[in-house]
Amino acid sequence: MATIRESRVLLTPPQGTKETLPMQSTAHQIALETKHATIDRRIADETGRPHPDTAMLADLKKQKLRLKEEIVSL
């Protein structure tokens, strides 16, 4: 199961904006980690079936890897 990490990077938002960049980054990271955990559960569910769909498992694993790579790059 994926763990959710909190980003502690301090960025200065552009002048005149009310949004803070760390929150946007953290929200994006949390969304990616949530998708990653969902795919992980789908993989576990499919693997637990008597006759798992190997094509679906391969696709899910590729999606999970892409998400993991994006999370790590943040």
N, C-alpha and C positions, 0 to 999 in steps of 0.2 A: 504494500500500500504506500502511496506517495505521502510525503510529509510536506507541510506547507511551511515555507521559510519567510521571514520578514526581511525586507530589504532595508538596510540602514544607510544607503547612499544619500548624501545630502546634495541636492542640486538646487540652484537658484532659478526660479521661474522667470521668464521674460517679464520686463517691467510692464505694468498695466494689465497683467492677467491675475485672476484670482485662483486659478488652478495651481496645484503644486505638482511638480513632476514626480517626486517619489511615490505619491499615491497612485498616479497613473501607471507607473512601472510596477508597483506592487499589485495593483488590481489586475494588470495584464498577466503577471506571473502567477497569481492565484488562479486566474481563469485557465491558464495553460496547465497548471498542476491538477486542477479539477478534471479537465479533459483527459489528462494522462491517467489519473486514478480510475476514471470511468472506463477507459479502454482496457486498463489492467483487469478490472472486474469482468469485462466482457470476454477477455482472453481466458480468465480463470473459469468462467461459466462454460465457454465453448470447449475448453480442454476437459472439463468434467463430464461432458456428454459421452455416451457409449461410442458414438461414431462422429468425432469432431470434424468439422468442415476445414480441411487443411488450407484451402485457398483463402477462406475467411480469416483463419488464424494468421496466415502470412501477411495479409493486408493489414490486420489489426496491429501486428507487431511492427510493421513498417511505419504506421501512423504513430504508434507509441514512441518509436525511436526518433522520428522527426520532431515530435513534441519535446522529448527529452533534450535533444540537441538545441532546440530553440530556448528552452528553460536555462540550460547551462550557459548559453551565449549572453544571457541578460546580465 
